[in-house]
Amino acid sequence: QVQLVQSGGGLVQAGGSLRLSCTASGRTFSSLAMGWFRQAPGKDRESVAVISRNGGSTTYADSVKGRFTISRDYAKNTLYLQMNSLKPEDTAVYYCAARPSVSPMATRTSPAYDYWGQGTQVTVSS
């Protein structure tokens, strides 16, 4: 069983920055592909960014490319999402997710992920 505990998020003005963190426990961190997903009110959950188990592959949603960066720290068992140049349309509840993986790639398909964090609200004001 994998536990994911999120931190970060909050309220920021458009153009500002936030960093989300997600600390994993219960399984070897390097065995997990991980990702960030978000869900805005009335919308489906969507993939924001994913990263492979060894960190060698990352994939971003077109809407966040060039603004968001996903990374992972193996010494701290922690996944990060650095969000810059935030826009009001980035407002959503953000979730981290993990799945055991042997692949050098990470999928963006949310049903493929077995474990989820508790979610954290990100609100961007205009």
C-alpha positions in Angstrom: 0.0 0.0 0.0 1.2 3.5 -0.9 0.4 6.6 1.1 0.6 10.0 -0.6 0.5 13.1 1.5 0.2 16.4 -0.3 1.2 19.9 0.7 1.3 23.3 -0.9 -1.4 25.0 -2.8 -3.5 28.0 -1.8 -4.6 31.3 -3.3 -2.4 33.3 -5.7 -2.8 36.1 -8.1 -2.5 35.6 -11.9 1.1 35.5 -12.9 2.2 34.2 -9.6 3.8 30.9 -8.6 3.1 28.0 -6.3 4.8 24.7 -5.6 3.0 21.5 -4.7 4.6 18.6 -2.9 3.6 15.0 -2.5 5.5 12.7 -0.1 5.1 8.9 -0.7 5.6 6.1 1.7 4.9 2.4 1.8 6.8 1.3 -1.3 10.2 2.0 -2.9 9.9 5.4 -4.4 11.9 4.5 -7.4 9.4 1.8 -8.3 6.6 4.3 -8.8 5.6 6.3 -11.8 3.9 9.4 -10.6 1.8 12.3 -11.8 -0.2 15.4 -11.0 -3.8 15.6 -12.0 -6.4 18.3 -11.5 -10.2 18.7 -11.4 -12.0 22.0 -11.8 -15.7 22.3 -10.8 -18.0 20.7 -13.3 -15.1 19.3 -15.3 -13.5 15.9 -15.6 -10.2 15.1 -13.9 -7.3 15.8 -16.3 -3.6 15.0 -16.4 -1.3 17.9 -15.7 2.1 16.3 -15.7 3.5 12.8 -15.3 7.0 11.5 -14.6 8.5 8.0 -15.0 9.9 6.0 -12.2 13.5 7.0 -12.9 12.6 10.6 -13.7 13.9 10.2 -17.2 10.6 10.9 -18.9 8.1 13.6 -18.3 4.9 14.6 -20.2 2.9 17.7 -19.8 -0.6 18.8 -20.8 -0.4 21.3 -23.6 -2.1 23.9 -21.4 0.8 23.9 -18.9 3.9 23.4 -21.1 6.5 26.0 -20.4 4.9 27.1 -17.2 4.8 24.0 -14.9 7.6 21.6 -14.0 7.3 18.2 -12.5 10.2 16.7 -10.6 11.0 14.2 -7.9 13.5 13.9 -5.1 14.5 10.3 -4.4 16.2 11.2 -1.1 13.0 12.7 0.2 10.5 10.4 -1.5 8.8 13.5 -2.7 7.2 14.6 -5.9 6.9 18.3 -6.8 5.0 20.4 -9.2 6.4 23.9 -9.7 3.7 26.1 -11.2 4.7 29.5 -12.7 2.8 32.1 -14.6 -0.4 30.9 -13.1 -3.7 31.7 -14.9 -7.2 31.7 -13.5 -8.0 28.7 -15.7 -5.4 26.7 -13.6 -7.9 26.9 -10.6 -8.7 23.4 -9.5 -8.1 20.7 -6.9 -4.8 19.2 -7.7 -4.0 15.5 -6.9 -0.8 13.5 -7.0 -1.0 9.9 -8.0 1.3 6.9 -8.2 1.4 3.5 -9.7 3.9 0.7 -9.6 5.8 0.6 -12.9 8.6 -1.1 -14.7 8.2 1.1 -17.8 10.7 3.9 -18.7 7.6 6.0 -19.5 4.7 7.2 -17.5 1.1 7.2 -18.6 -1.2 10.2 -18.5 -4.3 8.0 -18.1 -5.7 8.6 -14.6 -7.5 5.2 -14.2 -4.1 3.6 -14.5 -3.0 5.1 -11.2 -3.6 3.1 -8.1 -2.9 5.5 -5.4 -4.0 9.1 -4.9 -3.2 12.0 -2.6 -5.9 13.8 -0.6 -6.0 16.7 -3.0 -5.2 20.4 -2.5 -7.0 23.5 -3.7 -5.2 25.9 -6.0 -7.1 29.1 -6.7 -5.7 31.8 -9.1 -7.4 35.2 -9.0 -7.5 37.5 -11.9 
